Amino acid sequence: LPMCRYVAKISSQAHVRVMQQVKPGMAEYQLEAIFQHYCYYYGGCRQVAYMCICATGDNSSVLHYGHAAAPNDRIFHDGEMALMDMGGEYACYCADITCSFPVNGKFTADQRLVYEAVLDAQRAVFAKLKPGVEWVDMHLEAERAILAALKAGGLLQGSLDDMMAQRVGATFMPHGLGHLLGLDTHDVGGYSTGKERIDKPGLRSLRMNRTIEAGMFLTVEPGCYFIDYLLDEAMSNESTAGFFVADKVNRFRGFGGVRLEDDVLITSDGNENFTICPRTVDEVEAVMAGAPWPPFPVVNGNSISDN
């Protein structure tokens, strides 16, 4: 656990350094380079835990962007969002953290809507994540929070219960809520107790189907994406089309996506978040405008502004 805490701290600080140095007109790989340099220079992390995902604009709707065929090589522009999924590795222990932010440092109303939908989902999970709960239920909790926020924002209409029953949440979050973490980024044990994979949209992508136990170390990473193929499918299906306010949803085509991912220890009565990144809109905008982070001392460590 000390290794996990350390690499999460260094990786969090490296994400903040990226936020502090990003500006429109850069290339995605430059953000990757900033992250990797910080992790090695300040934290001694010779490796990253996985190939960095540095996605901007519509690339942020590609869940595992950044591979050799799409090597973080896009030039991004004013007004776009960035999704940075990157983690350092130290003594073989992994961090896996995702931050999303506007490259110019200021959220538009649409960007705020999607970002806060995802933040609501993460907070809803944190409020209930403890030993004894089912991981599948935590995934559904995140889906419901995202759907509720999109409905409040005018993109969806109708009953949330009906949306959940028709798996509308998977249109916007087609991946699982998270995974076990440790000596591997996607650590083993997600299906070790004999529970089967659930063959339903979104749920079939879960990397874990377990009852949560104290001592587990895992990621919580809800996301909301606007993927043309999934939108077209849901908006043309008679069972789900009525939930979508087409003109509002279509305005978000090309937006990309938002994901927030934290590394979390399950304690005896709840959870402890090892990630130390700005999360609210106000925090993100303040850091990108030059405010120190974190705004309080870090135990056994320095503020990112000290380096």
C-alpha positions as CSV (number, residue, x, y, z in Angstrom):
1,L,0.0,0.0,0.0
2,P,2.8,2.5,0.6
3,M,4.0,1.9,-3.0
4,C,0.4,2.3,-4.3
5,R,0.0,5.6,-2.4
6,Y,3.3,6.9,-3.6
7,V,2.8,6.2,-7.3
8,A,-0.7,7.6,-7.1
9,K,0.7,10.8,-5.5
10,I,3.4,11.3,-8.1
11,S,1.0,10.5,-11.0
12,S,-1.5,13.0,-9.5
13,Q,1.2,15.7,-9.4
14,A,2.2,14.9,-13.0
15,H,-1.4,15.3,-14.2
16,V,-1.5,18.7,-12.5
17,R,1.8,19.7,-14.2
18,V,0.1,18.9,-17.5
19,M,-2.9,21.1,-16.6
20,Q,-0.5,23.9,-15.7
21,Q,1.5,23.8,-19.0
22,V,-1.2,22.9,-21.6
23,K,-2.2,25.5,-24.2
24,P,-4.1,25.4,-27.5
25,G,-1.9,24.6,-30.5
26,M,0.2,21.9,-28.8
27,A,0.3,18.3,-29.9
28,E,-1.1,15.5,-27.7
29,Y,2.3,13.8,-27.5
30,Q,3.7,16.9,-25.8
31,L,1.3,16.4,-22.9
32,E,2.4,12.8,-22.7
33,A,6.0,14.0,-22.6
34,I,5.3,16.5,-19.8
35,F,3.6,13.7,-17.8
36,Q,6.4,11.2,-18.3
37,H,9.1,13.7,-17.5
38,Y,7.5,14.7,-14.3
39,C,7.0,11.1,-13.1
40,Y,10.7,10.2,-13.8
41,Y,12.4,13.4,-12.9
42,Y,10.5,14.0,-9.6
43,G,9.3,10.5,-8.7
44,G,11.8,8.1,-10.1
45,C,9.2,6.3,-12.2
46,R,11.2,4.9,-15.0
47,Q,8.1,3.4,-16.6
48,V,4.5,4.3,-17.1
49,A,1.9,1.7,-16.1
50,Y,0.4,1.6,-19.6
51,M,0.5,3.4,-22.9
52,C,-0.6,7.0,-22.2
53,I,-4.0,8.1,-23.6
54,C,-3.7,11.8,-24.4
55,A,-6.9,12.4,-26.3
56,T,-8.3,15.8,-27.4
57,G,-11.4,16.8,-29.3
58,D,-13.3,13.9,-30.8
59,N,-10.4,11.6,-30.0
60,S,-11.5,11.6,-26.4
61,S,-14.5,9.4,-27.4
62,V,-12.0,6.6,-28.4
63,L,-11.7,4.6,-25.2
64,H,-8.1,3.3,-25.7
65,Y,-6.7,6.0,-28.0
66,G,-3.0,6.5,-28.0
67,H,-1.8,3.2,-29.4
68,A,0.7,2.8,-32.2
69,A,-1.9,3.4,-34.9
70,A,-3.1,6.7,-33.2
71,P,0.0,7.8,-31.3
72,N,-1.3,10.9,-29.5
73,D,-0.3,13.0,-32.6
74,R,-3.2,15.4,-33.0
75,I,-2.7,19.2,-32.7
76,F,-5.5,20.5,-30.5
77,H,-7.3,23.8,-30.7
78,D,-8.9,26.5,-28.5
79,G,-12.3,25.4,-27.1
80,E,-11.7,21.7,-27.1
81,M,-11.6,19.2,-24.2
82,A,-8.7,17.0,-23.3
83,L,-8.9,13.5,-21.7
84,M,-5.7,12.4,-20.1
85,D,-5.5,8.8,-18.9
86,M,-2.0,8.2,-17.6
87,G,-0.3,6.5,-14.7
88,G,3.2,6.1,-13.5
89,E,4.8,2.8,-12.4
90,Y,7.1,2.5,-9.4
91,A,8.7,-0.7,-8.2
92,C,6.2,-2.5,-10.4
93,Y,3.2,-0.9,-8.7
94,C,0.8,1.0,-11.0
95,A,-1.3,4.1,-10.9
96,D,-4.2,4.6,-13.3
97,I,-5.6,8.2,-13.2
98,T,-7.7,10.1,-15.7
99,C,-8.3,13.9,-15.8
100,S,-10.4,15.8,-18.3
101,F,-10.2,19.5,-18.8
102,P,-10.7,22.3,-21.4
103,V,-7.4,23.0,-23.1
104,N,-7.9,26.8,-22.7
105,G,-8.6,26.5,-19.0
106,K,-12.2,27.6,-19.1
107,F,-15.3,25.3,-19.3
108,T,-18.1,26.2,-21.7
109,A,-21.6,25.6,-20.5
110,D,-21.8,22.3,-22.6
111,Q,-18.4,21.2,-21.3
112,R,-19.5,21.9,-17.7
113,L,-22.7,19.9,-18.2
114,V,-20.9,16.8,-19.3
115,Y,-18.0,17.1,-16.9
116,E,-20.3,17.6,-13.9
117,A,-22.4,14.6,-15.0
118,V,-19.3,12.4,-14.7
119,L,-18.3,14.1,-11.4
120,D,-21.8,13.4,-10.0
121,A,-21.4,9.8,-11.0
122,Q,-18.0,9.4,-9.3
123,R,-19.3,11.1,-6.1
124,A,-22.4,8.8,-6.1
125,V,-20.2,5.8,-6.2
126,F,-17.8,7.1,-3.5
127,A,-20.8,7.7,-1.2
128,K,-21.8,4.0,-1.3
129,L,-18.5,2.1,-2.0
130,K,-17.7,-0.1,0.9
131,P,-17.3,-3.8,1.8
132,G,-20.4,-5.8,1.1
133,V,-21.7,-3.8,-1.9
134,E,-21.8,-5.3,-5.4
135,W,-19.5,-3.8,-8.0
136,V,-22.3,-4.2,-10.6
137,D,-24.5,-2.0,-8.4
138,M,-21.8,0.6,-8.3
139,H,-21.6,0.7,-12.1
140,L,-25.4,1.1,-12.3
141,E,-25.2,3.9,-9.7
142,A,-22.8,5.7,-12.0
143,E,-25.0,5.2,-15.0
144,R,-28.0,6.6,-13.3
145,A,-26.2,9.7,-12.1
146,I,-25.0,10.4,-15.7
147,L,-28.5,9.9,-17.1
148,A,-30.0,12.1,-14.5
149,A,-27.6,14.9,-15.3
150,L,-28.1,14.6,-19.0
151,K,-31.9,14.7,-18.5
152,A,-31.6,17.8,-16.3
153,G,-29.5,19.3,-19.1
154,G,-32.2,18.7,-21.7
155,L,-30.5,16.0,-23.7
156,L,-32.8,13.2,-22.4
157,Q,-36.4,12.9,-21.4
158,G,-38.6,10.3,-19.7
159,S,-38.3,8.0,-16.8
160,L,-34.9,7.2,-15.4
161,D,-36.0,3.8,-14.4
162,D,-37.2,3.1,-17.9
163,M,-33.8,4.4,-19.3
164,M,-32.0,2.0,-17.0
165,A,-34.1,-0.9,-17.9
166,Q,-33.5,-0.2,-21.6
167,R,-29.7,0.2,-21.0
168,V,-29.6,3.7,-22.3
169,G,-26.7,4.3,-19.9
170,A,-24.5,2.1,-22.0
171,T,-24.9,4.5,-25.0
172,F,-23.0,7.2,-23.0
173,M,-20.7,4.9,-20.8
174,P,-19.9,1.8,-22.9
175,H,-17.1,0.6,-20.6
176,G,-17.1,-0.7,-17.1
177,L,-16.8,1.4,-14.0
178,G,-13.3,0.3,-13.1
179,H,-11.0,-2.6,-12.3
180,L,-8.6,-4.0,-9.7
181,L,-5.2,-2.3,-9.6
182,G,-1.8,-3.2,-8.2
183,L,1.1,-5.0,-9.9
184,D,-0.8,-4.7,-13.2
185,T,-3.0,-1.9,-14.4
186,H,-5.8,-4.3,-15.1
187,D,-5.0,-6.5,-12.2
188,V,-6.2,-10.1,-11.9
189,G,-9.2,-11.3,-9.8
190,G,-12.1,-9.6,-11.4
191,Y,-14.0,-12.8,-12.0
192,S,-12.2,-15.0,-9.5
193,T,-15.3,-15.9,-7.4
194,G,-17.2,-17.7,-10.1
195,K,-19.7,-15.0,-11.0
196,E,-20.4,-14.8,-14.7
197,R,-20.1,-11.9,-17.0
198,I,-23.5,-10.2,-17.6
199,D,-24.4,-10.2,-21.2
200,K,-26.0,-6.8,-21.4
201,P,-24.8,-3.5,-23.1
202,G,-22.3,-1.8,-20.8
203,L,-22.4,-4.6,-18.2
204,R,-20.6,-7.1,-20.5
205,S,-17.6,-4.7,-20.5
206,L,-17.2,-4.9,-16.7
207,R,-13.7,-6.1,-15.8
208,M,-14.9,-7.2,-12.4
209,N,-18.1,-8.8,-11.0
210,R,-17.3,-9.1,-7.3
211,T,-18.7,-8.3,-3.9
212,I,-16.5,-5.5,-2.6
213,E,-14.1,-6.5,0.2
214,A,-11.8,-4.5,2.5
215,G,-8.3,-4.3,1.2
216,M,-9.2,-4.2,-2.5
217,F,-7.4,-1.5,-4.5
218,L,-9.3,-0.5,-7.6
219,T,-10.2,2.3,-10.0
220,V,-13.4,4.3,-10.1
221,E,-13.7,5.8,-13.6
222,P,-17.1,6.8,-14.9
223,G,-17.3,8.5,-18.3
224,C,-19.7,10.1,-20.7
225,Y,-19.0,10.0,-24.4
226,F,-20.7,11.0,-27.6
227,I,-20.0,8.2,-30.0
228,D,-21.8,8.5,-33.3
229,Y,-22.2,4.8,-33.8
230,L,-23.8,4.2,-30.4
231,L,-26.0,7.4,-30.7
232,D,-27.2,6.4,-34.1
233,E,-28.1,2.9,-32.9
234,A,-30.0,4.1,-29.8
235,M,-31.8,6.9,-31.5
236,S,-33.0,4.7,-34.3
237,N,-34.2,1.9,-32.0
238,E,-37.9,2.1,-31.2
239,S,-37.3,1.0,-27.6
240,T,-34.9,3.8,-26.8
241,A,-35.4,6.6,-29.4
242,G,-38.0,8.4,-27.4
243,F,-35.6,9.1,-24.5
244,F,-33.4,11.3,-26.7
245,V,-34.0,15.0,-27.4
246,A,-32.5,14.8,-30.9
247,D,-31.6,18.4,-31.6
248,K,-29.9,18.7,-28.1
249,V,-28.0,15.4,-28.4
250,N,-26.9,16.1,-32.0
251,R,-25.3,19.4,-30.8
252,F,-22.8,17.3,-28.9
253,R,-21.7,15.1,-31.8
254,G,-17.9,15.7,-32.2
255,F,-17.6,16.7,-28.5
256,G,-15.7,13.6,-27.6
257,G,-16.0,12.5,-24.0
258,V,-15.1,13.1,-20.3
259,R,-13.7,10.5,-17.9
260,L,-12.6,10.9,-14.3
261,E,-10.6,8.1,-12.8
262,D,-9.3,7.8,-9.2
263,D,-7.3,5.0,-7.5
264,V,-9.2,3.9,-4.4
265,L,-8.6,1.6,-1.4
266,I,-11.5,-0.2,0.2
267,T,-11.3,0.2,3.9
268,S,-13.2,-1.6,6.7
269,D,-16.1,0.9,6.5
270,G,-15.8,2.8,3.3
271,N,-13.0,3.9,0.9
272,E,-9.9,6.0,0.7
273,N,-9.0,7.9,-2.4
274,F,-5.3,7.9,-3.2
275,T,-5.6,10.3,-6.1
276,I,-4.9,13.9,-5.4
277,C,-6.2,15.8,-8.4
278,P,-8.4,18.8,-8.9
279,R,-11.9,17.6,-9.6
280,T,-14.5,20.3,-9.4
281,V,-14.9,22.8,-12.2
282,D,-13.7,25.6,-9.9
283,E,-10.6,23.6,-8.8
284,V,-9.6,22.7,-12.4
285,E,-10.0,26.3,-13.7
286,A,-8.1,27.7,-10.7
287,V,-5.2,25.3,-11.2
288,M,-5.0,26.0,-14.9
289,A,-5.0,29.7,-14.1
290,G,-1.9,29.3,-11.9
291,A,-3.3,28.5,-8.4
292,P,-1.2,26.2,-6.2
293,W,-2.3,22.6,-5.9
294,P,-3.3,21.1,-3.6
295,P,-4.5,24.1,-1.6
296,F,-3.6,22.2,1.6
297,P,-0.4,20.4,2.6
298,V,0.1,16.9,1.3
299,V,1.1,14.4,4.0
300,N,4.7,13.2,3.4
301,G,4.9,15.1,0.2
302,N,5.1,18.5,-1.5
303,S,2.6,20.7,-3.3
304,I,3.0,20.4,-7.0
305,S,3.8,24.1,-7.0
306,D,6.9,23.4,-4.9
307,N,8.6,21.5,-7.8
